[in-house]
Amino acid sequence: MHANDDQLDMGMIMAQGTHDYKDDPRNKDILININGEFYPREAAKISVFDSGFILGDGVWEGLRVYDGHIVFLSAHLNRCFEGAKAIDMDIGISREDLANRLYETLEANNMHDGVHIRLMITRGLKATPYQDPRVTISDATIVIIAEYKSPIGEIVDKGIDLFTVHVRRGYPDVQDQKLNSHSKLNCITACIQATKAGADEALMLDPHGFVATCNSTHFFIVRGGEIWTSTGDFCLGGITRRMIIDVAEKAGLTVLQKNFSLTDVYGADEAFVTGTYAGLTPVKMIDGRKIGWSENLPMPGPMVMHLRSLYQDQVAHDMAHTYSQLR
């Protein structure tokens, strides 16, 4: 079936693992914000000369909406503007104006809850297909897509399978993994390898062979009541990752950001991944090894359940105390 066929069943186009979703028919009628103007889905287009299309030159953010509130918006804007500065890209509008544009998109679509937003910013139009930023001839392109999209509860509760891929998270002098850039080919390649192996997502190692992160989420294990995650040297500065670390430490739990190997992973009591879209998702299998010593280990495990509760408390706190700061 051709992608432009009016009979295209969008419910058949689904991600896998933590990004699975059930199609919502309301998404067929959403308005997409391109540079402050609204367009129906079928009319939302950018130029083939756009820097994002030609080169993957830009930054992006994924955001969740609960009860009309974009959760942890300040942290997401910090990461967005920091990434833009790192690649010497002028977004062209202030943090406050960008926040207002996000909320205007929600208002235009009459959206209040169960919404995922993809904010995409590229360097703008090129005079010719070439990498040099000096041939950019327009302001930055800012696209906001807000959709009714929620994680599938069965997956979030039963857990996912991971497969360790050969694709590594590289050194920052090659491509800094802390940049949330449009150039995600290493993660895409990792995702493909994991999919071919029959897993839901890829577990990626750092250049030294230690566990780094997953292709689209951050990775944690639990050993002896301690929560372990990577040093963060070779992964994106995840908003949810940071929140989990913070709430766990505030609750008196031991969180170690350290180097650890696959041997540590295979022997873990629990494992889970974090991300803006699905929050905390347990991992039940890695490279064919069942996680957890007990065959009767509940899924999600006790630590994941505890951390979920702490995280939801943090979401509620953000909704109650930060809404007015950016609007």
C-alpha positions as CSV (number, residue, x, y, z in Angstrom):
1,M,0.0,0.0,0.0
2,H,1.4,3.4,-1.0
3,A,2.2,5.8,1.9
4,N,-0.1,8.4,0.4
5,D,-3.1,6.2,0.0
6,D,-6.1,7.7,1.8
7,Q,-6.9,4.2,3.0
8,L,-3.6,3.9,4.9
9,D,-4.3,2.3,8.3
10,M,-2.2,4.3,10.7
11,G,-2.8,1.7,13.4
12,M,-0.5,-0.6,11.5
13,I,2.4,1.8,11.7
14,M,3.8,1.2,15.1
15,A,7.1,1.5,16.9
16,Q,8.2,-1.4,19.1
17,G,9.0,-1.8,22.7
18,T,8.6,1.3,25.0
19,H,7.4,3.4,22.1
20,D,4.5,1.2,21.1
21,Y,1.2,2.9,20.9
22,K,-2.4,2.3,19.8
23,D,-3.6,4.5,17.0
24,D,-6.0,7.3,18.0
25,P,-8.3,8.4,15.2
26,R,-8.2,12.0,16.5
27,N,-4.6,12.2,15.2
28,K,-5.9,12.2,11.6
29,D,-7.2,15.7,12.2
30,I,-4.4,17.3,14.2
31,L,-2.9,20.7,13.3
32,I,0.9,20.8,13.0
33,N,2.8,24.0,13.9
34,I,5.4,25.0,11.4
35,N,7.2,28.2,12.2
36,G,4.1,29.5,14.1
37,E,1.6,28.6,11.4
38,F,-0.9,25.7,11.6
39,Y,-1.4,23.1,8.9
40,P,-3.4,19.9,8.7
41,R,-1.4,16.7,8.8
42,E,-1.6,16.1,5.0
43,A,-0.5,19.7,4.2
44,A,2.4,19.9,6.8
45,K,5.5,20.0,4.7
46,I,9.0,21.5,4.7
47,S,11.4,22.2,1.8
48,V,13.7,19.6,0.4
49,F,16.4,22.3,0.9
50,D,15.8,22.3,4.7
51,S,18.9,21.5,6.7
52,G,17.2,18.8,8.7
53,F,16.2,16.9,5.5
54,I,19.6,17.4,3.8
55,L,21.9,16.8,6.7
56,G,20.1,16.0,9.9
57,D,21.3,19.4,11.1
58,G,19.2,20.3,14.1
59,V,18.0,19.4,17.6
60,W,14.8,18.0,19.0
61,E,12.8,17.2,22.1
62,G,10.1,14.8,23.1
63,L,7.6,16.0,25.7
64,R,4.7,14.6,27.6
65,V,1.4,16.4,28.5
66,Y,-0.6,15.6,31.6
67,D,-3.7,17.5,32.5
68,G,-2.8,20.4,30.2
69,H,0.7,20.6,31.6
70,I,4.0,20.0,29.6
71,V,6.0,18.1,32.2
72,F,9.5,19.2,33.1
73,L,9.4,21.8,30.3
74,S,12.1,23.9,31.8
75,A,14.6,21.0,31.8
76,H,13.7,20.2,28.2
77,L,14.1,23.8,27.1
78,N,17.5,23.9,28.8
79,R,18.7,20.9,26.9
80,C,17.2,22.2,23.6
81,F,18.9,25.6,23.8
82,E,22.1,24.1,25.1
83,G,22.2,21.7,22.1
84,A,21.5,24.5,19.7
85,K,24.3,26.6,21.2
86,A,26.7,23.6,20.9
87,I,26.1,23.4,17.1
88,D,26.1,27.2,16.8
89,M,22.5,27.3,15.7
90,D,20.3,30.3,16.4
91,I,16.8,29.1,17.3
92,G,15.6,32.7,16.6
93,I,13.0,33.0,19.4
94,S,13.3,33.1,23.2
95,R,12.6,30.3,25.6
96,E,9.4,32.0,26.6
97,D,8.2,32.3,23.0
98,L,9.0,28.7,22.3
99,A,7.1,27.6,25.4
100,N,4.2,29.7,24.3
101,R,4.3,28.2,20.9
102,L,4.2,24.7,22.4
103,Y,1.1,25.6,24.4
104,E,-0.5,27.3,21.5
105,T,-0.2,24.1,19.6
106,L,-2.0,22.2,22.3
107,E,-4.7,24.9,22.4
108,A,-5.2,24.8,18.6
109,N,-5.8,21.1,18.9
110,N,-7.9,21.3,22.0
111,M,-5.5,18.8,23.7
112,H,-5.2,18.4,27.5
113,D,-4.0,14.9,28.4
114,G,-2.5,11.7,27.0
115,V,-0.4,13.8,24.5
116,H,3.1,13.4,23.2
117,I,4.9,16.3,21.6
118,R,7.8,16.2,19.2
119,L,9.6,19.5,18.9
120,M,12.0,19.7,16.0
121,I,14.3,22.6,15.2
122,T,16.6,22.7,12.2
123,R,19.1,25.3,11.0
124,G,16.8,26.3,8.2
125,L,16.8,26.4,4.4
126,K,19.9,26.0,2.3
127,A,20.7,27.8,-0.8
128,T,22.1,24.5,-2.1
129,P,22.5,21.0,-0.8
130,Y,25.8,21.5,1.1
131,Q,26.8,21.1,4.8
132,D,28.4,24.5,5.4
133,P,26.1,26.5,7.7
134,R,27.0,29.7,5.8
135,V,24.8,28.6,2.9
136,T,21.8,28.7,5.2
137,I,19.4,31.4,3.8
138,S,16.5,31.4,6.3
139,D,15.7,31.5,10.0
140,A,15.6,28.2,11.9
141,T,12.7,25.8,11.0
142,I,10.6,25.0,14.1
143,V,8.1,22.2,13.8
144,I,5.8,21.0,16.6
145,I,3.8,17.8,16.3
146,A,1.4,17.1,19.1
147,E,-0.4,13.7,19.0
148,Y,-2.7,11.7,21.2
149,K,-0.3,9.0,22.1
150,S,0.1,6.9,25.3
151,P,2.3,3.9,26.1
152,I,0.7,0.5,26.0
153,G,0.1,-0.6,29.6
154,E,0.7,-4.3,28.8
155,I,4.2,-3.6,27.5
156,V,5.0,-1.1,30.3
157,D,4.0,-3.7,32.9
158,K,5.2,-6.9,31.4
159,G,8.6,-5.6,30.3
160,I,10.7,-5.6,27.2
161,D,13.6,-7.7,25.8
162,L,17.0,-6.1,25.0
163,F,19.8,-7.3,22.8
164,T,23.4,-6.0,23.1
165,V,24.5,-4.7,19.7
166,H,27.9,-4.2,18.2
167,V,27.2,-0.5,17.5
168,R,28.9,1.6,20.2
169,R,28.2,4.9,21.8
170,G,31.2,6.9,20.5
171,Y,33.6,9.4,21.9
172,P,32.5,13.1,22.0
173,D,35.2,14.1,19.6
174,V,33.5,12.0,16.9
175,Q,29.9,12.9,17.7
176,D,29.0,14.0,21.2
177,Q,26.3,11.6,22.5
178,K,25.0,14.3,24.8
179,L,23.6,16.2,21.7
180,N,20.0,15.4,21.1
181,S,20.6,16.0,17.4
182,H,18.6,14.9,14.3
183,S,21.6,12.8,13.3
184,K,20.6,9.5,15.0
185,L,22.0,7.0,12.5
186,N,24.1,5.2,15.1
187,C,20.9,4.6,17.2
188,I,18.9,3.6,14.1
189,T,21.6,1.1,13.2
190,A,21.5,-0.3,16.7
191,C,17.7,-0.5,16.6
192,I,17.8,-2.4,13.4
193,Q,20.3,-5.0,14.8
194,A,18.2,-5.5,17.9
195,T,15.1,-5.9,15.8
196,K,16.8,-8.5,13.6
197,A,17.7,-10.4,16.7
198,G,14.1,-10.4,17.8
199,A,14.5,-7.9,20.7
200,D,12.5,-4.8,21.5
201,E,15.4,-2.4,21.9
202,A,19.2,-2.3,21.7
203,L,21.5,-2.2,24.6
204,M,24.6,-0.2,23.6
205,L,28.1,-0.3,25.1
206,D,30.7,2.5,25.4
207,P,34.0,2.4,23.6
208,H,35.6,0.6,26.6
209,G,33.0,-2.2,26.6
210,F,31.0,-1.0,29.6
211,V,27.2,-0.6,29.4
212,A,26.2,2.9,28.2
213,T,22.5,3.2,27.3
214,C,19.8,1.9,24.9
215,N,19.1,3.2,21.5
216,S,16.1,5.3,22.6
217,T,16.0,5.0,26.4
218,H,18.3,5.0,29.4
219,F,19.3,1.8,31.2
220,F,19.4,0.9,34.9
221,I,20.0,-2.2,36.9
222,V,19.3,-3.1,40.5
223,R,21.8,-5.1,42.5
224,G,21.6,-5.8,46.3
225,G,19.2,-2.9,46.8
226,E,21.5,-0.5,44.9
227,I,20.5,1.3,41.6
228,W,23.2,1.3,39.0
229,T,23.4,3.3,35.8
230,S,26.2,4.3,33.5
231,T,28.5,7.2,34.2
232,G,26.6,9.2,31.6
233,D,29.7,10.0,29.7
234,F,28.5,8.3,26.6
235,C,24.7,8.9,26.6
236,L,22.3,11.7,26.2
237,G,21.5,13.8,29.2
238,G,18.1,12.2,29.8
239,I,15.5,14.3,31.6
240,T,13.7,11.2,33.0
241,R,17.0,9.6,33.8
242,R,18.0,12.6,35.9
243,M,14.7,12.7,37.6
244,I,14.9,9.0,38.6
245,I,18.4,9.6,40.0
246,D,17.2,12.6,41.9
247,V,14.0,11.2,43.4
248,A,15.8,7.9,44.4
249,E,18.6,9.8,46.2
250,K,16.1,12.0,48.0
251,A,14.3,8.9,49.1
252,G,17.5,7.6,50.7
253,L,18.2,5.0,48.0
254,T,21.7,4.3,46.8
255,V,22.3,5.3,43.2
256,L,25.7,4.6,41.6
257,Q,26.7,6.2,38.3
258,K,29.5,3.9,37.4
259,N,31.2,1.6,34.9
260,F,29.7,-1.9,34.9
261,S,29.8,-4.8,32.4
262,L,27.4,-7.2,30.9
263,T,28.3,-9.7,33.6
264,D,26.9,-7.3,36.2
265,V,23.8,-6.9,34.0
266,Y,23.1,-10.6,33.6
267,G,23.2,-11.1,37.3
268,A,21.1,-8.1,38.3
269,D,18.0,-8.4,40.5
270,E,16.0,-6.1,38.3
271,A,16.6,-4.0,35.2
272,F,14.6,-1.1,33.7
273,V,14.8,1.6,31.1
274,T,13.6,5.2,31.4
275,G,12.3,7.8,28.9
276,T,10.0,10.7,28.5
277,Y,7.4,8.7,26.6
278,A,6.9,5.7,28.8
279,G,8.5,6.7,32.1
280,L,9.9,3.5,33.7
281,T,9.7,0.2,31.9
282,P,11.0,-3.1,33.3
283,V,13.4,-5.3,31.3
284,K,12.6,-9.0,31.5
285,M,15.3,-10.4,29.2
286,I,18.7,-9.4,27.9
287,D,20.6,-11.4,25.4
288,G,18.5,-14.4,26.1
289,R,19.1,-14.2,29.9
290,K,16.1,-13.8,32.2
291,I,16.7,-10.9,34.6
292,G,16.2,-11.7,38.3
293,W,17.2,-14.9,40.2
294,S,13.7,-15.9,41.1
295,E,11.3,-17.5,38.6
296,N,8.5,-15.9,40.6
297,L,9.9,-12.4,40.4
298,P,6.9,-10.1,39.8
299,M,7.0,-7.8,36.8
300,P,7.4,-5.0,37.4
301,G,9.8,-5.7,40.3
302,P,9.6,-4.0,43.7
303,M,12.2,-1.4,42.9
304,V,10.6,-0.4,39.6
305,M,7.2,0.0,41.4
306,H,8.8,2.1,44.1
307,L,10.6,4.3,41.7
308,R,7.5,4.7,39.6
309,S,5.6,6.0,42.6
310,L,8.4,8.5,43.4
311,Y,8.5,9.6,39.8
312,Q,4.8,10.2,39.7
313,D,5.1,12.3,42.8
314,Q,7.7,14.4,41.0
315,V,5.5,14.8,38.0
316,A,2.7,16.0,40.3
317,H,5.0,18.4,42.0
318,D,6.1,19.9,38.6
319,M,2.5,20.3,37.6
320,A,1.7,22.1,40.8
321,H,4.7,24.4,41.0
322,T,6.2,25.3,37.6
323,Y,3.3,25.9,35.2
324,S,3.3,29.7,35.7
325,Q,7.0,30.1,35.3
326,L,7.0,29.7,31.5
327,R,3.6,31.0,30.6
